[in-house]
């Protein structure tokens, strides 16, 4: 992904310059649906796990795949999609990505089984991979250098807006329509974005595009899918020593090792692994991955806590998540002030420790805990994230040469997606294993053939209890108790990951940067902060 920057106004046609803010609005609309899709799905996973006709009766493992199918395809193709846009034209690739995303959304809305939903979510991830890098590349080619920080700040604000309104939109749709409406809502937005893009957005391409790396893309996607599949499978059967589970995880690791070796020897790698020789760069990338590892895992189980245990509706659950998004929107633009005063190391370490403390606080939540405590936890988690993402993004952008800014941005996005996918897989598997251990001996009233399925998740247990009628009422209390125990265990695992992240950034990130160097890199900092 390249982000070519015009050196002077003469390189941007006057007609394009006059409508640059309208173009930015179209780009934000395109970006909005890509980011909105994941956040809107968060409140729908409980409904989708409900047996038909309300949902699809998806198991916890299938829910994890419904999220990760999108994320893994998106992350695996991000670099190649950016290079393809450089080669063929960013407008063409952006519009093509939107068309694929819209088709995938329509198909996902009409899914008749969890397997179909997973397949169509992967198709949506394919389209999204071509949208995300192209929006920023087009933006950099329609704004002058002095206006780029402001434009990127507004562009990034669209991401925060999507995170905030996604759960609420999902809740409203689920209160009035069937579960597929959370995907179908994307289709009219795609149609509007395509019409405006055809009218307003100019095309651009890189005169010297990089070469594609199909072997690297295949190796990375296959390796990640095998690794994640093995982790999720281990959680489903509550046995990570099972030969199939071990073989799948080992195969995933071996393919990823082969990917690293291939990229190291390739003349045109998707990911230049030599970047990771820089300890500061590696630590910053690890911080982003670990933050999203913890965040996505927590979001996954918190939805079941609020809806299955506490009985809140999807809309109420969406509103409960607002403090997390609000804190990010409030503090992210101001995080640089703390960096200027205390340095990168202190600011990001404090942010990581706040997240670790809030994850540990989840281990204190019970079925009757006052809900305002959960709101405080979400707000402080968002605060911690804001003081990690902004300074770490600056470090990533400054660690590489200026001409590699596009690669740095793509790497940041890739590891954020991979971290989130692994967070859902690992913490979801911990949740599933702990839940099965707590509920297994309470399923004696169920027919033998139903016991294994009923023990996979709280929704499976509650569905089985409903079929028993009055005899199943006692099982509801046991399911809630088992889930709370599993949530506490999972939260402590997540807190441990965040503490590890705090140690990494405390050891390797730089402290305060001397004032002259900060002034020299001001433009790069503003760009990275917005990213």
C-alpha positions as CSV (number, residue, x, y, z in Angstrom):
1,X,0.0,0.0,0.0
2,X,1.5,3.3,-1.0
3,X,0.5,6.7,0.1
4,X,1.9,9.0,-2.5
5,X,1.9,12.7,-1.4
6,X,1.8,15.5,-3.9
7,X,4.7,17.9,-3.5
8,X,2.9,21.0,-4.8
9,X,-0.6,22.1,-5.6
10,X,0.1,21.9,-9.3
11,X,0.1,18.1,-9.1
12,X,-3.6,18.1,-8.0
13,X,-6.1,19.3,-10.7
14,X,-8.1,22.3,-9.6
15,X,-11.4,20.5,-10.2
16,X,-10.3,17.7,-7.8
17,X,-9.0,20.3,-5.2
18,X,-12.4,22.1,-5.2
19,X,-14.3,19.0,-4.3
20,X,-11.7,17.4,-1.9
21,X,-14.0,17.6,1.1
22,X,-16.8,15.9,-0.7
23,X,-14.4,13.2,-1.8
24,X,-13.3,12.8,1.9
25,X,-17.0,12.3,2.8
26,X,-17.4,9.5,0.2
27,X,-14.2,7.9,1.5
28,X,-15.4,8.0,5.1
29,X,-18.8,6.5,4.0
30,X,-16.8,3.6,2.4
31,X,-14.7,3.1,5.5
32,X,-17.7,3.4,7.8
33,X,-19.4,0.2,6.6
34,X,-16.1,-1.8,6.8
35,X,-15.5,-0.8,10.4
36,X,-19.2,-0.7,11.3
37,X,-19.6,-4.3,10.3
38,X,-17.5,-5.8,13.0
39,X,-18.8,-3.6,15.8
40,X,-22.4,-4.1,14.7
41,X,-21.9,-7.9,14.8
42,X,-20.8,-7.8,18.4
43,X,-24.3,-7.3,19.8
44,X,-25.8,-9.8,17.3
45,X,-23.7,-12.9,18.3
46,X,-26.0,-13.9,21.1
47,X,-29.1,-13.7,18.8
48,X,-27.3,-15.7,16.0
49,X,-26.4,-18.4,18.6
50,X,-30.2,-18.7,19.5
51,X,-31.8,-21.7,17.8
52,X,-33.9,-21.2,14.7
53,X,-36.2,-19.4,13.8
54,X,-34.8,-16.6,16.0
55,X,-31.2,-17.3,15.0
56,X,-29.0,-20.0,13.4
57,X,-28.3,-22.0,16.5
58,X,-24.5,-21.3,16.1
59,X,-22.2,-22.9,18.6
60,X,-19.5,-20.8,20.3
61,X,-16.9,-22.1,18.0
62,X,-19.0,-21.2,14.9
63,X,-19.6,-17.7,16.3
64,X,-15.8,-17.3,16.7
65,X,-15.4,-18.4,13.1
66,X,-18.1,-16.0,11.9
67,X,-16.0,-13.2,13.3
68,X,-12.6,-14.6,12.4
69,X,-13.4,-15.6,8.8
70,X,-13.8,-11.9,8.1
71,X,-10.8,-10.8,10.1
72,X,-8.3,-13.4,8.8
73,X,-9.1,-12.8,5.1
74,X,-9.0,-9.1,5.7
75,X,-5.6,-9.2,7.4
76,X,-4.1,-11.7,5.0
77,X,-5.0,-9.7,1.9
78,X,-4.4,-6.2,3.1
79,X,-0.9,-5.7,1.7
80,X,-1.7,-7.3,-1.7
81,X,-4.9,-5.3,-2.0
82,X,-2.9,-2.1,-1.5
83,X,-0.4,-3.1,-4.1
84,X,-3.1,-4.1,-6.6
85,X,-4.7,-0.6,-6.1
86,X,-1.3,1.0,-6.9
87,X,-1.1,-1.1,-10.0
88,X,-4.7,-1.0,-11.4
89,X,-5.9,2.3,-10.0
90,X,-7.2,3.0,-6.5
91,X,-10.7,4.0,-7.5
92,X,-11.2,0.8,-9.5
93,X,-10.0,-1.4,-6.7
94,X,-12.0,0.6,-4.1
95,X,-15.2,0.3,-6.1
96,X,-14.6,-3.4,-6.8
97,X,-14.0,-4.0,-3.1
98,X,-17.3,-2.3,-2.2
99,X,-19.2,-4.4,-4.8
100,X,-17.8,-7.6,-3.3
101,X,-18.5,-6.4,0.2
102,X,-22.1,-5.6,-0.7
103,X,-22.7,-9.0,-2.3
104,X,-21.2,-10.7,0.7
105,X,-23.4,-8.7,3.0
106,X,-26.6,-9.6,1.1
107,X,-25.6,-13.3,1.1
108,X,-24.7,-13.3,4.8
109,X,-28.1,-11.8,5.6
110,X,-29.8,-14.8,3.9
111,X,-27.6,-17.5,5.4
112,X,-29.4,-20.7,6.3
113,X,-26.7,-22.2,8.4
114,X,-23.7,-21.2,10.5
115,X,-21.4,-22.7,7.7
116,X,-23.0,-20.4,5.1
117,X,-22.6,-17.4,7.4
118,X,-18.9,-18.1,7.9
119,X,-18.3,-18.5,4.1
120,X,-20.1,-15.2,3.3
121,X,-18.3,-13.4,6.1
122,X,-15.0,-14.5,4.5
123,X,-16.3,-13.0,1.2
124,X,-17.0,-9.7,3.0
125,X,-13.5,-9.7,4.4
126,X,-12.2,-10.1,0.8
127,X,-14.1,-6.9,-0.2
128,X,-13.1,-5.0,2.9
129,X,-9.4,-5.7,2.3
130,X,-9.6,-3.8,-0.9
131,X,-11.5,-0.9,0.6
132,X,-9.4,0.0,3.7
133,X,-6.0,0.7,2.1
134,X,-7.5,2.4,-1.0
135,X,-9.4,5.0,1.0
136,X,-6.3,6.3,2.6
137,X,-4.3,6.2,-0.6
138,X,-7.0,8.2,-2.5
139,X,-7.1,10.7,0.4
140,X,-3.3,11.3,0.2
141,X,-3.7,12.1,-3.5
142,X,-6.5,14.6,-3.3
143,X,-5.2,16.7,-0.4
144,X,-2.2,19.0,-0.3
145,X,0.5,18.2,2.2
146,X,-0.5,21.0,4.6
147,X,-4.1,19.8,4.7
148,X,-3.3,16.1,5.0
149,X,-3.1,15.9,8.9
150,X,-6.5,17.6,9.2
151,X,-8.0,15.3,6.5
152,X,-6.6,12.2,8.1
153,X,-7.8,13.2,11.5
154,X,-11.3,13.5,10.1
155,X,-10.9,10.2,8.3
156,X,-9.8,8.5,11.5
157,X,-12.7,10.1,13.4
158,X,-14.9,8.1,11.1
159,X,-13.4,4.9,12.5
160,X,-14.2,6.1,16.1
161,X,-17.7,7.0,15.0
162,X,-18.3,3.6,13.5
163,X,-17.1,1.9,16.7
164,X,-19.5,4.0,18.7
165,X,-22.6,3.7,16.6
166,X,-22.2,0.1,15.5
167,X,-23.5,-1.6,18.6
168,X,-26.4,0.8,18.9
169,X,-27.4,0.4,15.2
170,X,-27.2,-3.4,15.7
171,X,-29.4,-3.2,18.8
172,X,-32.0,-1.1,17.0
173,X,-32.1,-3.5,14.0
174,X,-32.4,-6.6,16.2
175,X,-35.2,-5.0,18.3
176,X,-37.3,-4.6,15.1
177,X,-36.0,-7.0,12.5
178,X,-34.4,-10.5,12.1
179,X,-30.7,-11.1,12.8
180,X,-29.8,-10.9,9.1
181,X,-30.7,-7.2,9.1
182,X,-27.3,-6.3,10.7
183,X,-25.7,-7.4,7.4
184,X,-28.4,-6.3,4.9
185,X,-28.1,-2.7,6.2
186,X,-24.7,-2.6,4.4
187,X,-26.3,-3.0,0.9
188,X,-28.0,0.4,0.5
189,X,-24.9,2.1,2.0
190,X,-22.7,0.4,-0.6
191,X,-25.0,1.5,-3.4
192,X,-25.0,5.1,-2.3
193,X,-21.2,5.0,-1.8
194,X,-20.7,3.6,-5.3
195,X,-22.9,6.2,-7.0
196,X,-21.1,9.1,-5.2
197,X,-17.7,7.6,-5.9
198,X,-18.4,7.2,-9.6
199,X,-19.4,10.9,-9.7
200,X,-16.8,12.5,-7.4
201,X,-13.6,10.4,-6.8
202,X,-10.7,10.7,-9.2
203,X,-8.6,7.6,-10.0
204,X,-4.9,7.4,-9.2
205,X,-2.1,4.9,-9.4
206,X,1.5,4.5,-8.5
207,X,3.8,4.9,-11.6
208,X,6.2,2.4,-10.0
209,X,4.0,-0.2,-8.2
210,X,5.5,-3.0,-6.1
211,X,5.3,-6.6,-7.3
212,X,2.5,-8.9,-5.9
213,X,3.4,-11.8,-3.6
214,X,0.8,-14.5,-4.1
215,X,2.9,-17.2,-2.4
216,X,3.3,-15.1,0.7
217,X,-0.4,-14.3,0.8
218,X,-1.4,-18.0,0.6
219,X,1.1,-19.1,3.2
220,X,0.0,-16.4,5.7
221,X,-3.7,-17.0,5.3
222,X,-3.3,-20.8,5.4
223,X,-1.0,-20.7,8.4
224,X,-3.3,-18.3,10.4
225,X,-6.5,-20.4,9.5
226,X,-4.9,-23.6,10.7
227,X,-3.6,-22.1,13.9
228,X,-6.9,-20.4,14.7
229,X,-8.9,-23.6,13.8
230,X,-6.8,-25.7,16.1
231,X,-7.2,-23.3,19.0
232,X,-11.0,-23.0,18.5
233,X,-11.3,-26.8,18.1
234,X,-9.4,-27.4,21.3
235,X,-11.9,-25.1,23.2
236,X,-14.9,-26.8,21.6
237,X,-13.9,-30.3,22.8
238,X,-12.2,-28.9,26.0
239,X,-9.1,-30.9,25.2
240,X,-5.9,-29.3,23.9
241,X,-4.0,-32.6,24.1
242,X,-6.3,-34.2,21.4
243,X,-4.0,-35.4,18.5
244,X,-6.1,-33.6,15.9
245,X,-5.9,-30.3,17.8
246,X,-2.2,-30.6,18.4
247,X,-1.5,-31.6,14.7
248,X,-3.6,-28.6,13.4
249,X,-1.9,-26.1,15.7
250,X,1.6,-27.5,14.8
251,X,0.8,-27.4,11.1
252,X,-0.3,-23.7,11.4
253,X,2.9,-22.8,13.2
254,X,5.0,-24.6,10.6
255,X,3.3,-22.9,7.7
256,X,3.8,-19.5,9.4
257,X,7.5,-20.3,9.9
258,X,7.7,-21.2,6.2
259,X,6.0,-17.8,5.4
260,X,8.6,-15.9,7.4
261,X,11.5,-17.8,5.7
262,X,9.9,-17.2,2.3
263,X,9.4,-13.5,3.0
264,X,13.0,-13.1,4.2
265,X,14.3,-14.5,1.0
266,X,11.8,-12.9,-1.4
267,X,12.8,-9.9,-3.5
268,X,9.3,-8.6,-3.3
269,X,7.9,-9.7,0.1
270,X,4.3,-8.8,1.3
271,X,5.9,-8.1,4.7
272,X,9.5,-7.1,4.9
273,X,10.6,-9.1,8.0
274,X,13.8,-7.1,8.3
275,X,11.7,-4.3,9.8
276,X,11.4,-6.4,12.9
277,X,15.1,-6.2,13.6
278,X,14.3,-2.8,15.1
279,X,13.3,-3.7,18.7
280,X,11.3,-0.4,19.1
281,X,9.3,-1.2,15.9
282,X,8.7,-4.8,17.0
283,X,7.6,-3.7,20.5
284,X,5.1,-1.1,19.1
285,X,3.6,-3.7,16.7
286,X,3.3,-6.2,19.5
287,X,1.6,-3.6,21.7
288,X,-1.1,-3.1,19.0
289,X,-1.6,-6.8,18.5
290,X,-1.9,-7.4,22.3
291,X,-4.3,-4.6,22.9
292,X,-6.7,-5.9,20.2
293,X,-6.1,-9.5,21.5
294,X,-7.5,-8.5,24.9
295,X,-10.2,-6.1,23.5
296,X,-11.8,-8.5,21.0
297,X,-11.7,-11.4,23.5
298,X,-13.4,-9.2,26.2
299,X,-16.0,-7.9,23.8
300,X,-16.9,-11.5,22.8
301,X,-17.7,-12.7,26.3
302,X,-19.1,-9.4,27.6
303,X,-22.0,-9.7,25.2
304,X,-23.1,-13.0,26.6
305,X,-22.7,-11.6,30.2
306,X,-25.0,-8.6,29.4
307,X,-27.6,-10.5,27.4
308,X,-27.6,-14.1,28.6
309,X,-26.8,-13.6,32.3
310,X,-28.1,-10.0,32.9
311,X,-31.0,-10.2,30.4
312,X,-30.4,-6.9,28.6
313,X,-31.7,-6.5,25.0
314,X,-29.3,-6.1,22.0
315,X,-30.0,-2.3,22.0
316,X,-29.3,-2.0,25.7
317,X,-26.1,-3.9,25.2
318,X,-25.0,-1.5,22.5
319,X,-25.7,1.4,24.7
320,X,-23.7,-0.2,27.5
321,X,-20.7,-0.3,25.3
322,X,-20.8,3.4,24.5
323,X,-18.4,4.4,27.3
324,X,-15.6,2.3,25.7
325,X,-15.9,4.1,22.4
326,X,-16.5,7.5,24.0
327,X,-13.3,7.3,26.0
328,X,-11.3,6.5,22.9
329,X,-12.8,9.5,21.0
330,X,-12.2,11.8,24.0
331,X,-8.7,10.8,24.9
332,X,-7.0,9.7,21.6
333,X,-6.6,13.2,20.2
334,X,-5.1,14.3,23.6
335,X,-2.8,11.4,24.2
336,X,0.1,13.3,22.6
337,X,0.1,15.8,25.5
338,X,1.0,13.1,27.9
339,X,3.6,11.7,25.5
340,X,5.2,15.2,25.3
341,X,5.3,15.4,29.1
342,X,6.1,11.8,30.2
343,X,7.4,10.1,27.1
344,X,6.2,7.1,25.0
345,X,7.4,4.4,27.5
346,X,5.5,5.8,30.5
347,X,2.3,6.7,28.6
348,X,1.9,3.3,26.9
349,X,3.0,1.3,29.9
350,X,0.4,3.1,32.0
351,X,-2.3,2.5,29.3
352,X,-1.4,-1.3,29.3
353,X,-1.6,-1.5,33.1
354,X,-5.0,0.2,33.0
355,X,-6.3,-2.4,30.5
356,X,-4.8,-5.2,32.6
357,X,-6.5,-3.8,35.7
358,X,-9.9,-3.5,34.0
359,X,-9.7,-7.0,32.6
360,X,-9.0,-8.3,36.1
361,X,-12.0,-6.3,37.3
362,X,-14.2,-8.4,35.0
363,X,-13.3,-11.3,37.3
364,X,-15.3,-9.5,40.1
365,X,-18.5,-9.2,38.2
366,X,-21.5,-11.3,39.3
367,X,-25.1,-11.6,38.1
368,X,-26.3,-8.8,40.5
369,X,-23.3,-6.4,40.3
370,X,-24.5,-2.8,39.8
371,X,-24.3,-2.1,36.1
372,X,-22.6,1.2,36.6
373,X,-19.5,-0.7,37.6
374,X,-19.4,-2.3,34.2
375,X,-19.7,1.1,32.6
376,X,-16.7,2.4,34.6
377,X,-14.7,-0.6,33.5
378,X,-15.6,0.0,29.8
379,X,-14.7,3.7,30.1
380,X,-11.4,3.0,31.7
381,X,-10.6,0.4,29.1
382,X,-11.2,2.9,26.4
383,X,-9.0,5.4,28.2
384,X,-6.2,2.9,28.4
385,X,-6.5,2.0,24.7
386,X,-6.4,5.7,23.7
387,X,-3.1,6.1,25.5
388,X,-1.6,3.1,23.7
389,X,-2.9,3.4,20.1
390,X,-1.9,7.0,19.5
391,X,1.7,7.0,20.8
392,X,2.4,3.5,19.5
393,X,1.2,4.5,16.0
394,X,3.6,7.4,16.1
395,X,6.5,5.1,17.1
396,X,5.7,2.7,14.2
397,X,5.6,5.5,11.6
398,X,8.9,7.0,12.9
399,X,10.7,3.7,13.2
400,X,10.8,3.2,9.4
401,X,12.0,5.6,6.7
402,X,9.5,8.2,5.5
403,X,9.0,6.5,2.1
404,X,7.9,3.4,3.9
405,X,5.0,5.1,5.6
406,X,2.5,3.0,3.6
407,X,4.1,-0.2,4.7
408,X,4.2,0.9,8.3
409,X,0.4,1.7,8.2
410,X,-0.4,-1.6,6.5
411,X,1.6,-3.6,9.1
412,X,-0.1,-1.8,11.9
413,X,-3.6,-2.7,10.5
414,X,-2.5,-6.3,9.7
415,X,-1.3,-7.0,13.2
416,X,-4.3,-5.3,14.8
417,X,-6.6,-7.7,12.8
418,X,-4.4,-10.8,13.6
419,X,-4.3,-9.8,17.3
420,X,-8.0,-9.5,17.4
421,X,-8.6,-12.8,15.6
422,X,-6.2,-14.7,18.0
423,X,-7.8,-12.9,21.0
424,X,-11.3,-14.3,20.0
425,X,-9.8,-17.7,19.3
426,X,-7.6,-18.1,22.4
427,X,-9.8,-16.3,25.0
428,X,-13.0,-17.8,23.4
429,X,-11.4,-21.3,23.8
430,X,-10.5,-20.6,27.4
431,X,-14.1,-19.5,28.0
432,X,-15.5,-22.6,26.3
433,X,-13.2,-25.0,28.1
434,X,-13.9,-23.4,31.5
435,X,-17.6,-23.3,30.9
436,X,-17.8,-27.0,29.9
437,X,-15.9,-27.9,33.0
438,X,-18.3,-26.0,35.2
439,X,-21.6,-27.2,33.5
440,X,-20.8,-30.8,32.5
441,X,-21.8,-32.5,35.7
442,X,-25.1,-30.5,35.8
443,X,-26.4,-31.9,32.4
444,X,-27.6,-35.3,33.7
445,X,-31.2,-34.4,33.1
446,X,-30.6,-34.1,29.4
447,X,-30.7,-37.0,26.9
448,X,-27.2,-38.4,26.4
449,X,-27.1,-37.2,22.8
450,X,-27.7,-33.6,23.7
451,X,-25.2,-33.3,26.6
452,X,-22.1,-32.6,24.5
453,X,-23.8,-29.9,22.4
454,X,-25.5,-28.3,25.5
455,X,-22.1,-27.9,27.2
456,X,-20.5,-25.9,24.4
457,X,-21.9,-22.5,25.5
458,X,-24.4,-20.8,27.8
459,X,-26.8,-20.3,24.9
460,X,-26.6,-24.0,24.0
461,X,-27.4,-24.9,27.6
462,X,-30.3,-22.4,27.9
463,X,-31.7,-23.7,24.6
464,X,-31.6,-27.2,25.9
465,X,-33.1,-26.1,29.3
466,X,-36.0,-24.4,27.5
467,X,-36.9,-27.7,25.8
468,X,-37.2,-29.4,29.2
469,X,-39.9,-27.0,30.4
470,X,-40.2,-26.6,34.2
471,X,-37.6,-29.4,34.7
472,X,-35.0,-27.1,33.0
473,X,-35.4,-24.2,35.3
474,X,-32.7,-25.4,37.7
475,X,-30.3,-25.7,34.7
476,X,-30.6,-22.0,34.0
477,X,-29.1,-21.1,37.4
478,X,-26.3,-23.6,36.9
479,X,-25.6,-22.2,33.4
480,X,-25.3,-18.7,34.8
481,X,-22.9,-19.8,37.5
482,X,-20.8,-21.8,35.1
483,X,-20.6,-18.9,32.7
484,X,-19.6,-16.4,35.4
485,X,-16.8,-18.7,36.5
486,X,-15.6,-19.2,32.9
487,X,-15.8,-15.4,32.4
488,X,-13.7,-14.8,35.5
489,X,-11.0,-17.3,34.4
490,X,-11.0,-15.8,30.8
491,X,-10.7,-12.2,32.1
492,X,-7.7,-13.1,34.2
493,X,-6.0,-14.7,31.2
494,X,-6.6,-11.5,29.3
495,X,-5.2,-9.5,32.1
496,X,-2.1,-11.6,32.0
497,X,-1.7,-10.9,28.3
498,X,-2.0,-7.1,29.0
499,X,0.6,-7.3,31.8
500,X,3.0,-9.0,29.3
501,X,2.3,-6.2,26.9
502,X,3.1,-3.6,29.6
503,X,6.5,-5.3,30.2
504,X,7.3,-5.3,26.4
505,X,6.6,-1.6,26.0
506,X,8.3,-0.7,29.3
507,X,11.5,-2.5,28.1
508,X,11.7,-1.4,24.5
509,X,9.7,1.8,23.7
510,X,11.6,5.1,23.9
511,X,11.1,7.6,26.7
512,X,10.8,11.4,26.1
513,X,11.9,12.6,22.6
514,X,14.1,15.7,22.6
515,X,12.2,18.8,21.5
516,X,14.1,19.5,18.2
517,X,13.5,15.9,17.1
518,X,9.8,16.3,17.9
519,X,9.6,19.4,15.9
520,X,11.4,17.8,13.0
521,X,9.0,14.9,12.9
522,X,5.8,16.8,13.7
523,X,4.1,16.1,10.4
524,X,4.8,12.4,10.7
525,X,3.5,12.3,14.2
526,X,0.2,13.9,13.2
527,X,-0.2,11.5,10.4
528,X,0.6,8.5,12.6
529,X,-1.7,9.8,15.4
530,X,-4.6,9.9,13.0
531,X,-3.8,6.4,11.7
